[in-house]
């Protein structure tokens, strides 16, 4: 019992880790707020036509804005060893809901781009702003409904896991459903889009430049997603395995520190999303029009 208590105490964040977290989140917060508010203004007020991308982007920006707004509370809770009360659980719910929504919408955007590039003739019937809105609504409802299974109500402190007991299996399941399956989908769609764009031959210099920009952006988007979210979710699985197998306290402490650092990287995604997908929306519109199926579709539309 004493060893377990000592291990629990050693898992508490030390002063240096807290200080670094305050500095990092204090940097992410203003940039994330500025980027997302600016992006929301552009997509809500400056664009005239409603498109699937516009619908998805607005929902993504709302999710990222909510994550950004939860960061000051996160800093305060961790710095002061805040206990899990109603305010803590509310902020945790906001954070978990919107971080999950960010991942889901990024995945849906990749599916939407895949359909538009791979099946341009069918895309007109499969894609529409209304369908995009319905998909986002369904994602919001399902995510809000399921977020309670991610809450660690047995932990005493807010945004900290001190117990050496394994997390519930639902936490493990939510990591698989909430990240690893979207990662597989996003990777598949991104690779297929890259292959389709590379199939274009005999391009003029402007066309080649446009395609290259689109290739670079979708590759960077996939890379940012992996870099931001993969370490954190792998860390959660490792910590779960350590708790389940009764690993040494020092190993669990290292795993907890890794998860904390990985969380800092994951939260930086709320700044990067607006930059990545703003350019994705712009460049794909330009690049997709250069592909033969799109030219054929465009000429048919003009003839009609």
C-alpha positions as CSV (number, residue, x, y, z in Angstrom):
1,X,0.0,0.0,0.0
2,X,2.9,2.3,0.9
3,X,4.7,1.6,-2.4
4,X,1.5,2.3,-4.3
5,X,1.1,5.6,-2.5
6,X,4.7,6.6,-3.1
7,X,4.4,5.8,-6.7
8,X,1.2,7.9,-6.9
9,X,3.0,10.9,-5.3
10,X,6.0,10.6,-7.7
11,X,3.6,10.9,-10.7
12,X,2.6,14.4,-9.7
13,X,4.1,17.0,-12.0
14,X,7.1,18.8,-10.7
15,X,7.7,22.6,-10.8
16,X,9.8,22.6,-13.9
17,X,7.3,20.6,-16.0
18,X,4.5,22.9,-14.9
19,X,6.5,26.0,-15.7
20,X,7.4,24.7,-19.2
21,X,3.8,23.9,-19.8
22,X,2.7,27.4,-18.8
23,X,5.2,28.9,-21.2
24,X,4.2,26.6,-24.1
25,X,0.4,27.0,-23.6
26,X,0.8,30.8,-23.1
27,X,2.5,30.8,-26.5
28,X,-0.1,28.6,-28.2
29,X,-3.1,30.4,-26.8
30,X,-2.6,33.9,-28.5
31,X,-1.5,32.4,-31.8
32,X,-4.3,29.9,-31.8
33,X,-6.8,32.5,-30.9
34,X,-5.6,34.9,-33.6
35,X,-5.3,32.3,-36.4
36,X,-8.7,30.7,-35.7
37,X,-10.6,34.0,-35.3
38,X,-9.1,35.3,-38.5
39,X,-9.9,32.0,-40.3
40,X,-13.4,32.1,-38.9
41,X,-13.9,35.6,-40.2
42,X,-12.6,34.6,-43.7
43,X,-14.7,31.5,-44.0
44,X,-17.9,33.0,-42.5
45,X,-17.8,36.6,-43.9
46,X,-15.5,36.9,-46.9
47,X,-16.6,33.8,-48.9
48,X,-19.8,34.2,-50.9
49,X,-20.5,30.6,-52.0
50,X,-21.2,27.8,-49.6
51,X,-19.1,24.7,-50.4
52,X,-18.4,21.4,-48.6
53,X,-14.9,22.7,-47.7
54,X,-16.4,25.9,-46.2
55,X,-18.8,23.9,-44.0
56,X,-16.0,21.5,-42.8
57,X,-13.6,24.4,-42.2
58,X,-16.0,26.4,-40.1
59,X,-16.7,23.3,-37.9
60,X,-13.0,22.6,-37.6
61,X,-12.3,26.2,-36.6
62,X,-15.0,26.1,-34.0
63,X,-13.5,22.9,-32.5
64,X,-10.0,24.3,-32.5
65,X,-11.2,27.6,-31.0
66,X,-12.8,25.7,-28.2
67,X,-9.6,23.8,-27.5
68,X,-7.6,27.1,-27.5
69,X,-10.1,28.6,-25.0
70,X,-9.7,25.6,-22.7
71,X,-5.9,26.0,-22.4
72,X,-5.9,28.9,-19.8
73,X,-8.1,26.8,-17.6
74,X,-5.8,23.8,-18.1
75,X,-2.8,25.8,-17.1
76,X,-4.6,27.1,-13.9
77,X,-5.9,23.7,-12.9
78,X,-2.5,21.9,-13.3
79,X,-0.5,24.7,-11.7
80,X,-2.8,24.7,-8.6
81,X,-3.4,21.0,-8.3
82,X,-7.1,21.6,-8.9
83,X,-9.4,18.8,-7.7
84,X,-12.0,17.3,-10.0
85,X,-15.1,19.4,-9.4
86,X,-17.9,20.4,-11.7
87,X,-15.9,23.2,-13.4
88,X,-13.0,20.8,-14.0
89,X,-15.2,18.2,-15.6
90,X,-16.9,20.8,-17.7
91,X,-13.6,22.1,-19.1
92,X,-12.3,18.6,-19.6
93,X,-15.5,17.7,-21.5
94,X,-15.0,20.8,-23.7
95,X,-11.4,19.9,-24.4
96,X,-12.1,16.2,-25.1
97,X,-15.1,16.9,-27.3
98,X,-13.4,19.5,-29.5
99,X,-10.0,17.7,-29.7
100,X,-11.9,14.6,-30.9
101,X,-14.0,16.7,-33.3
102,X,-10.8,18.3,-34.7
103,X,-9.5,14.8,-35.6
104,X,-12.8,13.6,-37.0
105,X,-13.3,16.7,-39.2
106,X,-9.7,16.5,-40.5
107,X,-10.5,12.9,-41.5
108,X,-13.8,13.8,-43.1
109,X,-12.1,16.6,-45.1
110,X,-9.5,14.0,-46.4
111,X,-12.4,11.7,-47.5
112,X,-14.2,14.6,-49.2
113,X,-11.0,15.5,-51.1
114,X,-10.4,11.9,-52.0
115,X,-13.9,11.6,-53.5
116,X,-13.5,14.9,-55.3
117,X,-10.2,13.9,-56.9
118,X,-10.7,10.2,-57.4
119,X,-14.3,10.2,-58.5
120,X,-15.0,13.7,-59.9
121,X,-18.0,12.5,-62.0
122,X,-19.8,11.0,-59.0
123,X,-18.7,13.8,-56.6
124,X,-21.6,16.0,-57.7
125,X,-24.1,13.6,-56.3
126,X,-22.1,12.5,-53.3
127,X,-21.0,15.9,-52.1
128,X,-23.0,19.0,-51.2
129,X,-22.9,21.7,-48.5
130,X,-26.1,20.2,-46.9
131,X,-24.6,16.7,-46.7
132,X,-21.4,18.2,-45.2
133,X,-23.5,20.0,-42.6
134,X,-25.4,16.8,-41.8
135,X,-22.2,14.9,-41.4
136,X,-20.8,17.5,-39.1
137,X,-24.0,17.5,-37.0
138,X,-23.9,13.8,-36.7
139,X,-20.2,14.0,-35.6
140,X,-21.0,16.6,-32.9
141,X,-23.9,14.6,-31.5
142,X,-22.0,11.3,-31.4
143,X,-18.9,12.9,-29.9
144,X,-20.7,14.8,-27.2
145,X,-22.7,11.7,-26.3
146,X,-19.6,9.5,-26.1
147,X,-17.2,11.9,-24.4
148,X,-18.3,10.8,-20.9
149,X,-16.6,7.4,-21.4
150,X,-13.2,9.3,-21.6
151,X,-13.5,11.0,-18.3
152,X,-11.3,9.6,-15.5
153,X,-13.7,10.3,-12.6
154,X,-11.6,8.2,-10.2
155,X,-8.6,10.6,-10.4
156,X,-8.4,13.2,-7.7
157,X,-6.7,16.0,-9.6
158,X,-7.8,17.8,-12.8
159,X,-6.0,17.0,-16.0
160,X,-3.6,14.6,-14.1
161,X,-3.5,10.9,-13.8
162,X,-1.9,9.9,-10.5
163,X,-3.4,6.5,-9.9
164,X,-1.4,3.4,-10.8
165,X,-4.6,1.5,-11.6
166,X,-5.1,0.8,-15.3
167,X,-7.5,3.2,-17.1
168,X,-10.9,1.7,-18.0
169,X,-11.0,-0.3,-21.2
170,X,-13.3,2.3,-22.7
171,X,-10.4,4.7,-22.6
172,X,-8.4,2.3,-24.6
173,X,-11.2,1.8,-27.1
174,X,-11.7,5.5,-27.5
175,X,-8.1,6.0,-28.4
176,X,-8.4,3.3,-31.1
177,X,-11.7,4.7,-32.4
178,X,-10.8,8.3,-31.9
179,X,-7.3,8.3,-33.5
180,X,-5.9,5.1,-35.0
181,X,-8.9,4.4,-37.2
182,X,-9.0,8.0,-38.4
183,X,-5.2,7.8,-39.0
184,X,-5.7,4.8,-41.3
185,X,-8.5,6.6,-43.2
186,X,-6.5,9.8,-43.5
187,X,-3.4,8.0,-44.7
188,X,-5.2,6.0,-47.3
189,X,-7.1,9.0,-48.7
190,X,-4.0,11.2,-48.7
191,X,-1.9,8.6,-50.5
192,X,-4.6,8.0,-53.1
193,X,-4.9,11.8,-53.7
194,X,-1.2,12.1,-54.2
195,X,-1.2,9.2,-56.7
196,X,-4.0,10.8,-58.6
197,X,-2.3,14.2,-58.8
198,X,1.0,12.5,-59.9
199,X,-0.8,10.8,-62.8
200,X,-1.0,14.2,-64.7
201,X,1.5,14.2,-67.6
202,X,2.6,16.7,-70.1
203,X,1.9,19.6,-67.9
204,X,2.7,23.2,-68.7
205,X,4.9,25.1,-66.2
206,X,1.9,26.8,-64.4
207,X,0.0,23.5,-64.2
208,X,3.1,21.7,-62.9
209,X,3.6,24.4,-60.2
210,X,-0.1,24.1,-59.2
211,X,0.1,20.3,-58.9
212,X,3.4,20.4,-57.0
213,X,1.9,22.9,-54.5
214,X,-1.1,20.6,-53.9
215,X,1.2,17.6,-53.5
216,X,3.3,19.4,-51.0
217,X,0.3,20.6,-49.0
218,X,-1.5,17.3,-48.7
219,X,1.8,15.6,-47.7
220,X,2.5,18.3,-45.1
221,X,-1.1,18.0,-43.8
222,X,-0.7,14.2,-43.3
223,X,2.7,14.8,-41.7
224,X,1.4,17.4,-39.3
225,X,-1.5,15.1,-38.3
226,X,0.9,12.2,-37.5
227,X,3.5,14.4,-35.7
228,X,0.8,16.1,-33.6
229,X,-1.4,13.2,-32.5
230,X,0.6,9.9,-32.9
231,X,3.0,10.4,-30.0
232,X,0.2,11.3,-27.6
233,X,-2.0,8.3,-28.4
234,X,1.0,5.9,-28.5
235,X,1.9,7.2,-25.0
236,X,-1.6,6.6,-23.7
237,X,-1.4,3.0,-24.9
238,X,2.0,2.5,-23.4
239,X,0.9,3.9,-20.1
240,X,-2.2,1.7,-20.1
241,X,0.0,-1.4,-20.7
242,X,2.4,-0.4,-17.9
243,X,-0.5,0.1,-15.4
244,X,-2.0,-3.2,-16.5
245,X,1.2,-5.2,-16.1
246,X,2.4,-3.4,-12.9
247,X,5.5,-1.8,-14.4
248,X,8.1,-0.1,-12.2
249,X,7.2,3.3,-10.9
250,X,10.1,5.0,-12.6
251,X,8.9,3.6,-16.0
252,X,5.4,4.9,-15.4
253,X,6.8,8.3,-14.4
254,X,8.7,8.5,-17.7
255,X,5.6,7.4,-19.6
256,X,3.6,10.1,-17.9
257,X,6.2,12.8,-18.7
258,X,6.2,11.6,-22.3
259,X,2.4,11.9,-22.5
260,X,2.6,15.4,-21.0
261,X,5.2,16.5,-23.6
262,X,3.2,14.8,-26.4
263,X,0.0,16.6,-25.2
264,X,1.9,20.0,-25.7
265,X,2.6,19.0,-29.3
266,X,-1.0,17.7,-29.9
267,X,-2.4,21.0,-28.6
268,X,-0.3,23.0,-31.1
269,X,-2.4,21.4,-33.8
270,X,-5.1,23.9,-33.2
271,X,-2.8,26.6,-34.6
272,X,-1.6,24.5,-37.6
273,X,-5.0,23.4,-38.8
274,X,-6.1,26.8,-39.9
275,X,-2.9,27.3,-41.9
276,X,-2.9,23.8,-43.5
277,X,-6.5,23.7,-44.5
278,X,-6.8,27.3,-45.7
279,X,-4.1,26.5,-48.3
280,X,-5.6,23.0,-49.0
281,X,-8.9,24.6,-49.9
282,X,-7.2,27.1,-52.2
283,X,-4.7,24.9,-53.9
284,X,-7.0,21.9,-54.5
285,X,-9.5,24.1,-56.2
286,X,-6.7,25.1,-58.5
287,X,-5.0,21.8,-58.9
288,X,-8.1,19.6,-59.4
289,X,-9.3,21.7,-62.3
290,X,-6.2,20.6,-64.2
291,X,-7.0,16.9,-64.0
292,X,-8.5,15.3,-67.2
293,X,-11.8,14.2,-65.5
294,X,-12.4,17.7,-64.1
295,X,-11.8,19.2,-67.5
296,X,-14.3,16.8,-69.0
297,X,-16.8,17.6,-66.3
298,X,-16.3,21.3,-66.7
299,X,-16.7,21.2,-70.5
300,X,-20.0,19.2,-70.1
301,X,-21.2,21.8,-67.7
302,X,-20.4,24.6,-70.1
303,X,-22.1,22.8,-72.9
304,X,-25.2,22.4,-70.7
